[in-house]
Amino acid sequence: MSVSDDKTFDSASNGNLGHTAKVIYDNLVPTLEITPDGTLTNSEILLFTFEFSEEVFDFSAEDVMGFESGDIIVTGGTAGTFTIVDGDTYSLEVMQEAPRRCECLTLPAMKS
């Protein structure tokens, strides 16, 4: 949208300065890669990193279109603390069950 110079005037006959405004619509869905902090470990706590392809907003354990750490399916462990690292990176601690063998972490499709 744009308005050229001198299209409107005030009571002293001063014309406006032109201006242009744009709205950019991002319709690309961000991708997500989930990686553990290591491949083999006997540690009780594993740290998984959630890396989005772009900055995402309102992604938290409490509210991302209904997303919370309980929505993550963990086989062989329990989802724990969910932390914002920066605008496109988040982490999740997973407490492994004895004998400390977390086999799978699944994030279902986001709810709309």
Stockholm file with secondary structure:
# STOCKHOLM 1.0

chainA/1-112         MSVSDDKTFDSASNGNLGHTAKVIYDNLVPTLEITPDGTLTNSEILLFTFEFSEEVFDFSAEDVMGFESGDIIVTGGTAGTFTIVDGDTYSLEVMQEAPRRCECLTLPAMKS
#=GR chainA/1-112 SS CEECTTSSBCTTCCBCCCEECCCCCCCCCCCEEEEESCSSCCCSEEEEEEEESSCCSSCSSSCSTTCCGGGSEEESEEEEEEEEEETTEEEEEEEECTTTCCCEEECCCCCC
#=GC SS_cons         CEECTTSSBCTTCCBCCCEECCCCCCCCCCCEEEEESCSSCCCSEEEEEEEESSCCSSCSSSCSTTCCGGGSEEESEEEEEEEEEETTEEEEEEEECTTTCCCEEECCCCCC
//
